[in-house]
């Protein structure tokens, strides 16, 4: 049955074998849950290209909570089903399943990349960083205050900031310059291998008291945000929202 193979595909053993991130596994699960609902729980050898077509036609609106899913979301879900279908043909060849083909079923993007997200204008940045409520957060929610300021003055990704270890990742380089050391040591991860780097700490952060904040963190914290919680294997996801 389709449901049995989906459960096996999403088992910790095969997630680890594929080296999927937790966020990837969650997205695959969401897509496969909808696929199961749309095509029904049938023997895998009866799941065919007609089901791929049915899924592609219905996924934009099926249980979409009042609005259509974006083309990119629908395409990503089809990629998850394609990945599952390829896994079935590789690991269960005796099941008689023929890999589903989605290349001709994908949706074209309806907006230009430049229109998908508006740029944050300089005046908007000034409003955010001069707002009294943000500066109140320095005392009541320091992770919010420092996440925004470090992002502004470093260009680091949210997850890179959240993973900063106060004991090892704020150091002096060989020229004596204070830097953020972005690395994949321990349980940390990088978006790409080339993302490992050292980023100089802006003087504005030093004037704001970043080093004093780091010194105030309790010994043993593995993140500069002591209240950060992990979601989908990422420290920055919750605080990023």
Backbone as CSV, one residue per row, in Angstrom:
resi,resn,N_x,N_y,N_z,CA_x,CA_y,CA_z,C_x,C_y,C_z
1,UNK,0.820,-1.206,0.000,0.000,0.000,0.000,0.865,1.271,0.000
2,UNK,0.338,2.297,-0.638,1.039,3.580,-0.703,1.395,4.089,0.687
3,UNK,0.463,4.000,1.626,0.701,4.540,2.975,1.857,3.839,3.678
4,UNK,2.001,2.537,3.462,3.083,1.783,4.103,4.435,2.262,3.576
5,UNK,4.525,2.462,2.264,5.788,2.916,1.676,6.106,4.352,2.072
6,UNK,5.091,5.176,2.214,5.319,6.552,2.669,5.907,6.545,4.072
7,UNK,5.348,5.721,4.949,5.870,5.637,6.319,7.315,5.154,6.334
8,UNK,7.633,4.212,5.460,9.010,3.710,5.401,9.947,4.786,4.856
9,UNK,9.496,5.498,3.826,10.293,6.582,3.229,10.596,7.664,4.262
10,UNK,9.653,7.931,5.160,9.806,8.978,6.171,10.371,8.462,7.487
11,UNK,10.815,7.220,7.516,11.375,6.654,8.747,12.731,7.293,9.044
12,UNK,13.116,7.377,10.310,14.418,7.961,10.669,15.581,7.316,9.919
13,UNK,15.486,6.013,9.668,16.569,5.305,8.973,16.811,5.885,7.581
14,UNK,15.744,6.052,6.819,15.912,6.517,5.434,16.119,8.031,5.360
15,UNK,15.571,8.769,6.315,15.855,10.207,6.369,17.349,10.420,6.597
16,UNK,17.924,9.631,7.512,19.359,9.734,7.792,20.185,9.268,6.596
17,UNK,19.719,8.223,5.925,20.472,7.700,4.771,20.526,8.726,3.639
18,UNK,19.429,9.483,3.485,19.405,10.532,2.456,20.085,11.806,2.930
19,UNK,20.416,11.854,4.232,21.006,13.052,4.841,20.075,14.254,4.684
20,UNK,18.754,14.004,4.768,17.784,15.093,4.677,17.778,15.906,5.968
21,UNK,17.660,17.209,5.825,17.457,18.050,6.995,16.040,17.821,7.526
22,UNK,15.828,18.158,8.823,14.503,17.965,9.405,13.454,18.792,8.680
23,UNK,13.847,19.989,8.244,12.897,20.834,7.524,12.518,20.200,6.187
24,UNK,13.482,19.548,5.528,13.199,18.858,4.266,12.260,17.684,4.491
25,UNK,12.515,16.915,5.555,11.663,15.775,5.871,10.240,16.219,6.172
26,UNK,10.100,17.358,6.856,8.759,17.860,7.169,8.018,18.260,5.895
27,UNK,8.722,18.924,4.978,8.093,19.322,3.715,7.703,18.106,2.888
28,UNK,8.578,17.083,2.876,8.242,15.844,2.164,6.997,15.198,2.776
29,UNK,6.930,15.203,4.095,5.777,14.597,4.777,4.493,15.334,4.431
30,UNK,4.542,16.667,4.429,3.351,17.456,4.090,2.881,17.131,2.674
31,UNK,3.832,17.064,1.730,3.473,16.782,0.340,2.901,15.380,0.185
32,UNK,3.539,14.398,0.828,3.088,13.016,0.695,1.750,12.786,1.390
33,UNK,1.494,13.513,2.463,0.188,13.420,3.131,-0.920,13.869,2.189
34,UNK,-0.686,14.966,1.468,-1.678,15.454,0.513,-1.792,14.515,-0.690
35,UNK,-0.669,13.983,-1.141,-0.695,13.038,-2.265,-1.546,11.822,-1.917
36,UNK,-1.396,11.316,-0.693,-2.160,10.157,-0.245,-3.661,10.471,-0.228
37,UNK,-3.999,11.680,0.213,-5.411,12.072,0.260,-5.989,12.235,-1.142
38,UNK,-5.209,12.769,-2.061,-5.704,13.059,-3.404,-5.858,11.790,-4.245
39,UNK,-4.881,10.885,-4.185,-4.933,9.705,-5.065,-5.476,8.467,-4.368
40,UNK,-5.538,8.498,-3.023,-6.069,7.360,-2.284,-5.003,6.343,-1.925
41,UNK,-5.275,5.569,-0.875,-4.312,4.573,-0.396,-4.510,3.271,-1.158
42,UNK,-3.750,3.133,-2.239,-3.888,1.990,-3.140,-2.569,1.247,-3.242
43,UNK,-2.582,0.030,-3.770,-1.317,-0.682,-3.992,-0.395,0.147,-4.881
44,UNK,0.887,0.132,-4.567,1.844,1.010,-5.243,1.927,0.722,-6.742
45,UNK,1.661,-0.521,-7.156,1.751,-0.825,-8.591,0.582,-0.258,-9.384
46,UNK,-0.423,0.313,-8.682,-1.534,0.970,-9.387,-1.370,2.493,-9.418
47,UNK,-0.351,3.012,-8.729,-0.076,4.453,-8.744,0.711,4.754,-10.014
48,UNK,0.129,5.543,-10.915,0.742,5.743,-12.222,0.751,7.217,-12.620
49,UNK,1.101,7.467,-13.869,1.257,8.843,-14.340,-0.051,9.629,-14.280
50,UNK,-1.178,8.934,-14.394,-2.469,9.621,-14.273,-2.625,10.228,-12.881
51,UNK,-2.063,9.561,-11.883,-2.123,10.093,-10.519,-1.223,11.310,-10.370
52,UNK,-0.078,11.288,-11.043,0.797,12.465,-11.032,0.070,13.659,-11.639
53,UNK,-0.636,13.433,-12.736,-1.397,14.503,-13.387,-2.512,15.000,-12.478
54,UNK,-3.209,14.090,-11.838,-4.293,14.456,-10.915,-3.753,15.315,-9.767
55,UNK,-2.619,14.896,-9.221,-2.013,15.642,-8.123,-1.633,17.050,-8.574
56,UNK,-1.028,17.153,-9.757,-0.585,18.461,-10.240,-1.764,19.399,-10.481
57,UNK,-2.891,18.857,-10.904,-4.067,19.679,-11.166,-4.739,20.158,-9.882
58,UNK,-4.722,19.319,-8.850,-5.499,19.624,-7.640,-4.699,20.282,-6.532
59,UNK,-3.360,20.194,-6.576,-2.563,20.598,-5.424,-2.635,22.092,-5.146
60,UNK,-2.909,22.898,-6.164,-2.975,24.340,-5.935,-4.111,24.713,-4.983
61,UNK,-5.221,23.971,-5.045,-6.409,24.347,-4.258,-6.777,23.332,-3.180
62,UNK,-6.261,22.110,-3.230,-6.676,21.066,-2.295,-6.276,21.426,-0.862
63,UNK,-7.286,21.556,0.030,-7.055,21.915,1.444,-6.108,23.114,1.565
64,UNK,-6.329,24.113,0.725,-5.409,25.252,0.671,-5.831,26.423,1.563
65,UNK,-6.794,26.212,2.437,-7.191,27.208,3.447,-7.592,28.545,2.816
66,UNK,-8.454,28.457,1.825,-9.053,29.676,1.313,-8.353,30.362,0.171
67,UNK,-7.122,29.979,-0.152,-6.436,30.594,-1.282,-5.540,29.561,-1.950
68,UNK,-5.219,29.831,-3.207,-4.375,28.899,-3.951,-2.949,28.879,-3.423
69,UNK,-2.349,27.697,-3.488,-0.920,27.623,-3.199,-0.144,28.295,-4.336
70,UNK,0.956,28.910,-3.969,1.800,29.561,-4.969,2.391,28.514,-5.906
71,UNK,2.672,28.900,-7.160,3.280,27.949,-8.099,4.539,27.299,-7.538
72,UNK,5.375,28.074,-6.858,6.617,27.519,-6.320,6.345,26.466,-5.257
73,UNK,5.319,26.702,-4.416,4.951,25.724,-3.389,4.459,24.438,-4.033
74,UNK,3.601,24.571,-5.036,3.084,23.392,-5.737,4.228,22.629,-6.414
75,UNK,5.141,23.344,-7.030,6.278,22.687,-7.695,7.163,21.960,-6.696
76,UNK,7.385,22.565,-5.522,8.197,21.909,-4.493,7.520,20.631,-4.004
77,UNK,6.194,20.655,-3.894,5.472,19.452,-3.478,5.597,18.362,-4.534
78,UNK,5.519,18.742,-5.793,5.703,17.745,-6.852,7.114,17.171,-6.816
79,UNK,8.091,17.986,-6.453,9.468,17.487,-6.323,9.564,16.441,-5.219
80,UNK,8.832,16.665,-4.126,8.829,15.688,-3.030,8.225,14.362,-3.487
81,UNK,7.125,14.430,-4.254,6.499,13.195,-4.740,7.425,12.488,-5.724
82,UNK,8.098,13.262,-6.555,9.045,12.675,-7.508,10.179,11.970,-6.773
83,UNK,10.670,12.591,-5.707,11.751,11.989,-4.917,11.289,10.673,-4.294
84,UNK,10.069,10.675,-3.763,9.508,9.460,-3.173,9.356,8.369,-4.228
85,UNK,8.820,8.740,-5.404,8.601,7.770,-6.473,9.919,7.147,-6.936
86,UNK,10.959,7.967,-7.030,12.278,7.457,-7.421,12.815,6.501,-6.361
87,UNK,12.576,6.826,-5.086,13.014,5.952,-3.992,12.317,4.594,-4.075
88,UNK,11.020,4.614,-4.364,10.270,3.350,-4.457,10.849,2.462,-5.559
89,UNK,11.117,3.046,-6.719,11.647,2.235,-7.824,13.035,1.687,-7.512
90,UNK,13.798,2.402,-6.680,15.149,1.957,-6.336,15.146,0.898,-5.240
91,UNK,14.298,1.085,-4.212,14.342,0.206,-3.047,13.279,-0.891,-3.065
92,UNK,12.261,-0.739,-3.893,11.211,-1.748,-3.962,10.957,-2.126,-5.425
93,UNK,12.000,-2.566,-6.150,11.819,-2.857,-7.584,10.777,-3.943,-7.844
94,UNK,10.597,-4.831,-6.875,9.644,-5.919,-7.065,8.193,-5.446,-6.951
95,UNK,7.999,-4.197,-6.485,6.637,-3.696,-6.274,5.941,-3.324,-7.578
96,UNK,6.709,-3.184,-8.667,6.097,-2.916,-9.957,5.686,-1.473,-10.183
97,UNK,6.329,-0.548,-9.478,5.986,0.872,-9.632,6.879,1.508,-10.693
98,UNK,6.268,2.299,-11.570,7.011,3.055,-12.576,7.131,4.503,-12.104
99,UNK,8.335,5.029,-12.115,8.580,6.372,-11.588,7.663,7.398,-12.243
100,UNK,7.094,8.271,-11.414,6.217,9.336,-11.880,7.035,10.474,-12.465
101,UNK,6.539,11.064,-13.511,7.245,12.150,-14.199,6.479,13.463,-14.011
102,UNK,7.145,14.463,-13.428,6.496,15.741,-13.152,7.064,16.900,-13.970
103,UNK,8.107,16.648,-14.766,8.766,17.757,-15.453,7.811,18.559,-16.333
104,UNK,6.891,17.880,-16.999,5.959,18.583,-17.871,4.724,19.103,-17.171
105,UNK,4.655,18.899,-15.837,3.457,19.278,-15.090,3.668,20.486,-14.191
106,UNK,4.876,21.008,-14.169,5.177,22.104,-13.256,4.529,23.403,-13.720
107,UNK,4.304,24.288,-12.735,3.666,25.570,-13.008,4.726,26.633,-13.289
108,UNK,4.500,27.472,-14.285,5.440,28.574,-14.520,5.255,29.639,-13.448
109,UNK,6.325,30.338,-13.132,6.218,31.442,-12.185,5.443,32.582,-12.836
110,UNK,4.523,33.157,-12.072,3.679,34.219,-12.620,4.216,35.611,-12.312
111,UNK,5.238,35.683,-11.474,5.824,36.977,-11.144,7.331,36.913,-11.337
112,UNK,7.914,38.051,-11.633,9.363,38.129,-11.749,9.990,37.985,-10.359
113,UNK,11.191,37.403,-10.274,11.851,37.284,-8.966,11.965,38.616,-8.237
114,UNK,12.167,39.698,-8.995,12.318,41.015,-8.365,11.021,41.520,-7.744
115,UNK,9.869,40.929,-8.192,8.576,41.377,-7.662,8.072,40.498,-6.533
116,UNK,8.723,39.343,-6.312,8.225,38.414,-5.304,8.386,38.969,-3.894
117,UNK,9.489,39.663,-3.663,9.713,40.277,-2.352,10.194,41.699,-2.569
118,UNK,9.487,42.622,-1.970,9.904,44.008,-2.103,11.161,44.285,-1.293
119,UNK,12.016,45.119,-1.824,13.222,45.511,-1.097,12.849,46.361,0.114
120,UNK,13.548,46.163,1.216,13.380,47.032,2.373,14.128,48.334,2.088
121,UNK,13.390,49.426,2.052,13.995,50.709,1.714,14.744,51.287,2.909
122,UNK,15.675,52.168,2.628,16.502,52.762,3.676,15.652,53.466,4.728
123,UNK,14.623,54.183,4.290,13.771,54.889,5.246,13.032,53.910,6.157
124,UNK,12.646,52.750,5.618,11.994,51.727,6.440,12.969,51.158,7.468
125,UNK,14.221,50.959,7.048,15.241,50.479,7.987,15.424,51.485,9.117
126,UNK,15.473,52.754,8.769,15.623,53.796,9.799,14.457,53.757,10.787
127,UNK,13.253,53.567,10.288,12.076,53.516,11.164,12.159,52.339,12.134
128,UNK,12.578,51.181,11.584,12.674,49.988,12.432,13.703,50.196,13.547
129,UNK,14.877,50.665,13.169,15.986,50.691,14.130,15.977,51.923,15.034
130,UNK,15.104,52.886,14.742,14.972,54.032,15.647,13.711,53.936,16.496
131,UNK,12.934,52.869,16.289,11.662,52.737,17.001,11.912,52.428,18.483
132,UNK,11.259,53.165,19.380,11.500,52.935,20.823,11.165,51.519,21.288
133,UNK,10.197,50.862,20.634,9.845,49.503,21.049,10.997,48.527,20.823
134,UNK,11.737,48.720,19.743,12.885,47.848,19.499,13.921,48.015,20.601
135,UNK,14.146,49.223,21.025,15.176,49.465,22.039,14.734,48.989,23.424
136,UNK,13.408,48.890,23.640,12.923,48.273,24.873,13.282,46.781,24.900
137,UNK,13.304,46.178,23.708,13.596,44.749,23.635,15.007,44.419,24.098
138,UNK,15.873,45.406,24.072,17.247,45.158,24.529,17.252,44.637,25.955
139,UNK,16.300,45.107,26.743,16.215,44.671,28.140,15.292,43.464,28.303
140,UNK,14.142,43.493,27.623,13.118,42.480,27.865,13.225,41.270,26.938
141,UNK,13.784,41.458,25.746,13.936,40.360,24.791,15.213,40.597,23.996
142,UNK,16.373,40.434,24.641,17.637,40.789,23.997,17.906,40.027,22.707
143,UNK,17.381,38.812,22.565,17.628,38.058,21.333,17.017,38.772,20.137
144,UNK,15.842,39.384,20.327,15.218,40.115,19.222,16.050,41.347,18.858
145,UNK,16.493,42.061,19.886,17.301,43.265,19.659,18.604,42.922,18.939
146,UNK,19.315,41.907,19.420,20.630,41.607,18.861,20.531,40.881,17.524
147,UNK,19.512,40.048,17.320,19.349,39.403,16.024,19.244,40.452,14.917
148,UNK,18.394,41.450,15.128,18.194,42.482,14.110,19.455,43.309,13.888
149,UNK,20.126,43.682,14.974,21.300,44.543,14.826,22.483,43.796,14.201
150,UNK,22.677,42.544,14.593,23.763,41.773,13.984,23.485,41.555,12.503
151,UNK,22.225,41.267,12.153,21.868,41.094,10.746,22.134,42.367,9.951
152,UNK,21.756,43.509,10.529,21.931,44.789,9.832,23.400,45.075,9.553
153,UNK,24.251,44.827,10.526,25.653,45.240,10.412,26.602,44.139,9.929
154,UNK,26.070,42.957,9.636,26.960,41.873,9.191,26.522,41.228,7.884
155,UNK,25.205,41.239,7.597,24.716,40.523,6.423,24.653,39.022,6.612
156,UNK,24.829,38.541,7.846,24.763,37.103,8.107,23.332,36.603,7.981
157,UNK,23.186,35.324,7.627,21.873,34.694,7.597,21.362,34.507,9.028
158,UNK,20.038,34.407,9.148,19.415,34.246,10.470,19.981,33.032,11.199
159,UNK,20.063,31.892,10.509,20.550,30.671,11.161,22.015,30.808,11.550
160,UNK,22.800,31.497,10.750,24.211,31.707,11.077,24.346,32.514,12.364
161,UNK,23.489,33.509,12.536,23.532,34.319,13.754,23.090,33.498,14.955
162,UNK,21.978,32.759,14.792,21.442,31.978,15.910,22.410,30.892,16.366
163,UNK,23.251,30.387,15.458,24.184,29.307,15.800,25.473,29.815,16.440
164,UNK,25.694,31.123,16.473,26.943,31.645,17.019,27.138,31.179,18.467
165,UNK,28.243,30.514,18.700,28.583,30.043,20.045,29.377,31.162,20.732
166,UNK,28.868,31.684,21.846,29.550,32.820,22.484,30.954,32.494,22.962
167,UNK,31.241,31.204,23.183,32.558,30.819,23.710,33.604,30.641,22.619
168,UNK,33.170,30.330,21.388,34.146,29.959,20.364,34.029,30.721,19.048
169,UNK,32.906,31.388,18.810,32.660,31.950,17.480,32.795,33.464,17.395
170,UNK,33.177,34.104,18.485,33.469,35.539,18.459,34.926,35.672,18.892
171,UNK,35.799,35.840,17.905,37.234,35.708,18.145,37.998,36.813,17.425
172,UNK,39.303,36.861,17.690,40.190,37.734,16.931,40.862,36.910,15.839
173,UNK,40.918,37.468,14.619,41.603,36.764,13.550,43.106,37.001,13.672
174,UNK,43.865,36.532,12.698,45.325,36.615,12.783,45.829,38.058,12.742
175,UNK,44.982,38.988,12.310,45.371,40.398,12.295,44.851,41.152,13.515
176,UNK,44.265,40.422,14.457,43.758,41.045,15.668,42.405,41.709,15.513
177,UNK,41.683,41.388,14.433,40.362,41.976,14.190,39.293,41.043,14.750
178,UNK,38.350,41.615,15.499,37.251,40.818,16.027,36.344,40.369,14.890
179,UNK,36.013,39.076,14.865,35.195,38.531,13.775,34.154,37.559,14.328
180,UNK,33.089,37.381,13.532,32.172,36.266,13.725,32.743,35.099,12.915
181,UNK,33.002,33.977,13.572,33.550,32.804,12.898,32.381,31.888,12.522
182,UNK,32.039,31.866,11.242,30.918,31.059,10.762,31.451,29.698,10.352
183,UNK,31.000,28.648,11.023,31.553,27.309,10.800,30.482,26.246,11.026
184,UNK,30.848,25.002,10.740,29.925,23.874,10.892,30.417,22.906,11.969
185,UNK,31.142,23.430,12.934,31.630,22.556,14.004,30.484,22.055,14.877
186,UNK,30.659,20.850,15.413,29.648,20.296,16.317,28.331,20.049,15.605
187,UNK,27.250,20.564,16.185,25.915,20.343,15.624,25.496,21.456,14.678
188,UNK,26.375,22.426,14.442,26.028,23.534,13.557,26.022,23.079,12.099
189,UNK,25.308,23.823,11.278,25.245,23.493,9.856,25.372,24.775,9.040
190,UNK,25.765,24.613,7.790,25.892,25.734,6.858,24.986,25.501,5.662
191,UNK,24.524,26.586,5.059,23.666,26.447,3.875,24.435,25.791,2.739
192,UNK,25.695,26.190,2.565,26.578,25.572,1.575,27.968,25.462,2.192
193,UNK,28.807,24.537,1.721,30.158,24.422,2.272,30.958,25.717,2.179
194,UNK,30.723,26.494,1.117,31.476,27.737,0.939,31.017,28.842,1.873
195,UNK,29.963,28.583,2.669,29.466,29.612,3.590,30.365,29.767,4.821
196,UNK,31.277,28.830,5.039,32.220,28.959,6.154,33.120,30.163,5.899
197,UNK,33.189,31.085,6.851,33.949,32.314,6.649,34.056,33.062,7.962
198,UNK,34.871,34.096,7.965,34.975,34.990,9.106,34.518,36.379,8.667
199,UNK,33.600,36.958,9.437,33.013,38.255,9.096,33.396,39.265,10.178
200,UNK,34.091,40.334,9.813,34.480,41.340,10.810,33.264,41.907,11.550
201,UNK,33.428,42.122,12.849,32.347,42.682,13.665,32.358,44.198,13.522
202,UNK,31.264,44.750,13.078,31.162,46.186,12.811,31.345,46.979,14.106
203,UNK,31.996,48.124,13.975,32.244,48.976,15.140,30.944,49.430,15.797
204,UNK,29.865,49.552,15.007,28.581,49.967,15.586,28.077,48.931,16.588
205,UNK,28.315,47.649,16.313,27.900,46.600,17.255,28.708,46.677,18.546
206,UNK,29.984,47.005,18.411,30.829,47.138,19.601,30.371,48.326,20.447
207,UNK,30.010,49.426,19.778,29.524,50.604,20.503,28.196,50.330,21.186
208,UNK,27.372,49.470,20.585,26.091,49.106,21.191,26.264,48.207,22.415
209,UNK,27.451,47.626,22.580,27.709,46.782,23.748,27.590,45.296,23.486
210,UNK,27.872,44.871,22.250,27.755,43.447,21.942,28.656,42.597,22.825
211,UNK,29.904,43.027,23.019,30.821,42.213,23.819,30.363,42.110,25.265
212,UNK,29.804,43.205,25.782,29.287,43.174,27.162,28.104,42.207,27.252
213,UNK,27.268,42.202,26.205,26.142,41.261,26.191,26.660,39.824,26.161
214,UNK,27.663,39.559,25.319,28.227,38.203,25.225,28.782,37.763,26.579
215,UNK,29.466,38.675,27.275,30.051,38.329,28.573,28.974,38.027,29.625
216,UNK,27.780,38.599,29.426,26.704,38.408,30.411,25.990,37.067,30.261
217,UNK,26.236,36.379,29.133,25.565,35.106,28.887,26.126,34.039,29.827
218,UNK,25.235,33.237,30.339,25.660,32.188,31.261,26.586,31.196,30.570
219,UNK,27.597,30.765,31.290,28.531,29.781,30.763,27.786,28.496,30.402
220,UNK,28.116,27.957,29.260,27.485,26.706,28.833,26.490,26.874,27.717
221,UNK,26.033,28.114,27.472,25.093,28.339,26.381,25.817,28.149,25.047
222,UNK,25.211,27.400,24.142,25.808,27.149,22.836,25.342,28.141,21.782
223,UNK,24.476,29.048,22.178,23.997,30.079,21.264,24.052,31.422,21.972
224,UNK,24.277,32.493,21.208,24.277,33.814,21.843,22.867,34.215,22.263
225,UNK,21.876,33.453,21.838,20.497,33.679,22.279,20.119,32.538,23.208
226,UNK,20.194,32.791,24.490,20.002,31.717,25.475,18.575,31.193,25.508
227,UNK,17.615,31.966,24.967,16.219,31.531,24.982,15.790,30.923,23.648
228,UNK,16.739,30.709,22.743,16.381,30.186,21.417,15.924,28.736,21.531
229,UNK,14.897,28.391,20.751,14.364,27.033,20.725,14.537,26.454,19.329
230,UNK,14.775,25.169,19.279,15.025,24.509,18.001,13.717,24.106,17.342
231,UNK,13.623,24.353,16.034,12.468,23.917,15.257,12.976,23.392,13.929
232,UNK,12.544,22.169,13.573,13.022,21.525,12.350,14.545,21.462,12.313
233,UNK,15.161,21.304,13.498,16.606,21.205,13.567,17.333,22.521,13.396
234,UNK,16.588,23.644,13.450,17.198,24.960,13.256,16.923,25.856,14.453
235,UNK,17.967,26.546,14.912,17.823,27.467,16.041,17.224,28.800,15.617
236,UNK,17.414,29.178,14.363,17.000,30.503,13.933,15.578,30.607,13.439
237,UNK,14.890,29.478,13.274,13.573,29.525,12.629,12.543,30.278,13.469
238,UNK,12.443,29.924,14.762,11.438,30.565,15.617,11.742,32.045,15.817
239,UNK,12.983,32.349,16.134,13.340,33.746,16.365,13.261,34.550,15.062
240,UNK,13.527,33.903,13.934,13.398,34.579,12.652,11.979,35.035,12.384
241,UNK,11.018,34.230,12.782,9.620,34.616,12.607,9.289,35.791,13.510
